[in-house]
Amino acid sequence: MEYTYKTKMVCSQEITFDIDGDVITNVRFLGGCNGNLKAVSKLVDGMTVEEIEAKLKGNLCGKRPTSCADQLAIAVREAYDSQGKDNA
């Protein structure tokens, strides 16, 4: 299932990815630091929601209370949790 998350307080505007169970693939950022976010996308491809959270949750960008990587961790958890609600 494709999922799109509107980011908050970061340069990227949204994150789109595929989620199958708890596995995340095909991560794409709209806006933000192009090279860095392409690298993040490649590094997390095939990881589970828990693996992404363990690596990226709480990562900050400058003085901001979040980062694009942190937003990805938030997005994948939201997508995973919404799957259960969709099936209920």
ChimeraX commands (.cxc) that place a marker at each C-alpha (Angstrom):
marker #1 position 0.00,0.00,0.00 radius 0.5
marker #1 position 1.31,3.45,-0.86 radius 0.5
marker #1 position 1.25,5.97,1.98 radius 0.5
marker #1 position 1.87,9.73,1.88 radius 0.5
marker #1 position 2.77,11.76,4.96 radius 0.5
marker #1 position 2.76,15.57,5.10 radius 0.5
marker #1 position 5.87,16.59,7.03 radius 0.5
marker #1 position 5.98,19.22,9.77 radius 0.5
marker #1 position 8.73,21.76,10.61 radius 0.5
marker #1 position 11.23,20.48,8.01 radius 0.5
marker #1 position 12.35,21.46,4.50 radius 0.5
marker #1 position 10.77,18.46,2.79 radius 0.5
marker #1 position 7.05,18.83,2.18 radius 0.5
marker #1 position 5.97,15.20,2.13 radius 0.5
marker #1 position 7.20,11.62,2.25 radius 0.5
marker #1 position 5.69,8.84,0.15 radius 0.5
marker #1 position 6.52,5.15,0.57 radius 0.5
marker #1 position 5.15,1.65,0.20 radius 0.5
marker #1 position 4.27,-0.41,3.25 radius 0.5
marker #1 position 3.62,-4.15,3.22 radius 0.5
marker #1 position 2.95,-5.42,6.72 radius 0.5
marker #1 position 5.77,-3.73,8.62 radius 0.5
marker #1 position 8.26,-3.53,5.71 radius 0.5
marker #1 position 8.95,-0.15,4.10 radius 0.5
marker #1 position 10.13,0.27,0.49 radius 0.5
marker #1 position 10.25,2.89,-2.24 radius 0.5
marker #1 position 10.71,5.93,0.06 radius 0.5
marker #1 position 10.49,9.28,-1.74 radius 0.5
marker #1 position 10.81,12.77,-0.26 radius 0.5
marker #1 position 9.34,15.88,-1.90 radius 0.5
marker #1 position 11.72,18.78,-1.28 radius 0.5
marker #1 position 14.46,18.90,1.30 radius 0.5
marker #1 position 18.16,18.10,0.89 radius 0.5
marker #1 position 18.00,16.03,-2.28 radius 0.5
marker #1 position 21.25,14.06,-2.01 radius 0.5
marker #1 position 20.92,13.29,1.69 radius 0.5
marker #1 position 17.30,12.23,1.41 radius 0.5
marker #1 position 18.03,9.98,-1.59 radius 0.5
marker #1 position 20.69,8.31,0.57 radius 0.5
marker #1 position 18.30,7.91,3.51 radius 0.5
marker #1 position 15.73,6.38,1.15 radius 0.5
marker #1 position 18.24,3.81,-0.11 radius 0.5
marker #1 position 19.48,2.97,3.38 radius 0.5
marker #1 position 16.01,2.26,4.81 radius 0.5
marker #1 position 14.68,0.34,1.80 radius 0.5
marker #1 position 13.43,-3.03,3.03 radius 0.5
marker #1 position 13.67,-2.15,6.72 radius 0.5
marker #1 position 10.82,-2.70,9.15 radius 0.5
marker #1 position 9.01,0.08,10.95 radius 0.5
marker #1 position 10.82,-0.81,14.20 radius 0.5
marker #1 position 14.24,-0.80,12.52 radius 0.5
marker #1 position 13.60,2.64,11.00 radius 0.5
marker #1 position 12.38,4.00,14.33 radius 0.5
marker #1 position 15.43,2.60,16.13 radius 0.5
marker #1 position 17.81,4.30,13.69 radius 0.5
marker #1 position 16.06,7.60,12.94 radius 0.5
marker #1 position 13.55,8.57,15.63 radius 0.5
marker #1 position 14.69,11.61,17.60 radius 0.5
marker #1 position 17.28,12.71,15.03 radius 0.5
marker #1 position 17.24,16.53,14.95 radius 0.5
marker #1 position 18.16,19.09,12.30 radius 0.5
marker #1 position 19.89,22.18,13.69 radius 0.5
marker #1 position 17.70,23.89,16.28 radius 0.5
marker #1 position 14.52,22.27,14.97 radius 0.5
marker #1 position 12.74,19.78,17.22 radius 0.5
marker #1 position 12.69,17.24,14.36 radius 0.5
marker #1 position 14.36,16.39,11.04 radius 0.5
marker #1 position 13.41,14.75,7.75 radius 0.5
marker #1 position 14.75,11.45,9.11 radius 0.5
marker #1 position 12.72,11.85,12.32 radius 0.5
marker #1 position 9.66,12.68,10.23 radius 0.5
marker #1 position 10.20,9.45,8.28 radius 0.5
marker #1 position 10.22,7.48,11.55 radius 0.5
marker #1 position 6.97,9.19,12.57 radius 0.5
marker #1 position 5.44,8.58,9.12 radius 0.5
marker #1 position 6.19,4.86,8.98 radius 0.5
marker #1 position 4.75,4.33,12.48 radius 0.5
marker #1 position 1.60,6.27,11.52 radius 0.5
marker #1 position 1.21,4.20,8.34 radius 0.5
marker #1 position 1.76,0.93,10.20 radius 0.5
marker #1 position -0.71,1.83,12.94 radius 0.5
marker #1 position -3.33,2.93,10.40 radius 0.5
marker #1 position -3.18,-0.49,8.71 radius 0.5
marker #1 position -4.70,-2.08,11.81 radius 0.5
marker #1 position -7.49,0.49,11.87 radius 0.5
marker #1 position -8.19,-0.08,8.16 radius 0.5
marker #1 position -8.57,-3.81,8.79 radius 0.5
marker #1 position -10.75,-3.44,11.91 radius 0.5
marker link #1:1,2 radius 0.2
marker link #1:2,3 radius 0.2
marker link #1:3,4 radius 0.2
marker link #1:4,5 radius 0.2
marker link #1:5,6 radius 0.2
marker link #1:6,7 radius 0.2
marker link #1:7,8 radius 0.2
marker link #1:8,9 radius 0.2
marker link #1:9,10 radius 0.2
marker link #1:10,11 radius 0.2
marker link #1:11,12 radius 0.2
marker link #1:12,13 radius 0.2
marker link #1:13,14 radius 0.2
marker link #1:14,15 radius 0.2
marker link #1:15,16 radius 0.2
marker link #1:16,17 radius 0.2
marker link #1:17,18 radius 0.2
marker link #1:18,19 radius 0.2
marker link #1:19,20 radius 0.2
marker link #1:20,21 radius 0.2
marker link #1:21,22 radius 0.2
marker link #1:22,23 radius 0.2
marker link #1:23,24 radius 0.2
marker link #1:24,25 radius 0.2
marker link #1:25,26 radius 0.2
marker link #1:26,27 radius 0.2
marker link #1:27,28 radius 0.2
marker link #1:28,29 radius 0.2
marker link #1:29,30 radius 0.2
marker link #1:30,31 radius 0.2
marker link #1:31,32 radius 0.2
marker link #1:32,33 radius 0.2
marker link #1:33,34 radius 0.2
marker link #1:34,35 radius 0.2
marker link #1:35,36 radius 0.2
marker link #1:36,37 radius 0.2
marker link #1:37,38 radius 0.2
marker link #1:38,39 radius 0.2
marker link #1:39,40 radius 0.2
marker link #1:40,41 radius 0.2
marker link #1:41,42 radius 0.2
marker link #1:42,43 radius 0.2
marker link #1:43,44 radius 0.2
marker link #1:44,45 radius 0.2
marker link #1:45,46 radius 0.2
marker link #1:46,47 radius 0.2
marker link #1:47,48 radius 0.2
marker link #1:48,49 radius 0.2
marker link #1:49,50 radius 0.2
marker link #1:50,51 radius 0.2
marker link #1:51,52 radius 0.2
marker link #1:52,53 radius 0.2
marker link #1:53,54 radius 0.2
marker link #1:54,55 radius 0.2
marker link #1:55,56 radius 0.2
marker link #1:56,57 radius 0.2
marker link #1:57,58 radius 0.2
marker link #1:58,59 radius 0.2
marker link #1:59,60 radius 0.2
marker link #1:60,61 radius 0.2
marker link #1:61,62 radius 0.2
marker link #1:62,63 radius 0.2
marker link #1:63,64 radius 0.2
marker link #1:64,65 radius 0.2
marker link #1:65,66 radius 0.2
marker link #1:66,67 radius 0.2
marker link #1:67,68 radius 0.2
marker link #1:68,69 radius 0.2
marker link #1:69,70 radius 0.2
marker link #1:70,71 radius 0.2
marker link #1:71,72 radius 0.2
marker link #1:72,73 radius 0.2
marker link #1:73,74 radius 0.2
marker link #1:74,75 radius 0.2
marker link #1:75,76 radius 0.2
marker link #1:76,77 radius 0.2
marker link #1:77,78 radius 0.2
marker link #1:78,79 radius 0.2
marker link #1:79,80 radius 0.2
marker link #1:80,81 radius 0.2
marker link #1:81,82 radius 0.2
marker link #1:82,83 radius 0.2
marker link #1:83,84 radius 0.2
marker link #1:84,85 radius 0.2
marker link #1:85,86 radius 0.2
marker link #1:86,87 radius 0.2
marker link #1:87,88 radius 0.2
view
